[in-house]
Amino acid sequence: MLSKKQAGAFFLGGTLVTFLIFIELTVYPSSEGNNQTNSKNLTESLVKLYEKNKYQS
């Protein structure tokens, strides 16, 4: 069983870890080095197909 002080420390530690994970998952996808679009490999026909089907879902 945890004492009140230990329970408080456990809660604050868990909150801090969860907050840091949330921040990392928010920042990482938009970082410059994480570009996974392969935009240099897109052909004109793929761009037209995307534009045609963009709003049909």
Residue pairs with C-beta under 8 A, 6 or more apart in sequence:
2 10
28 34
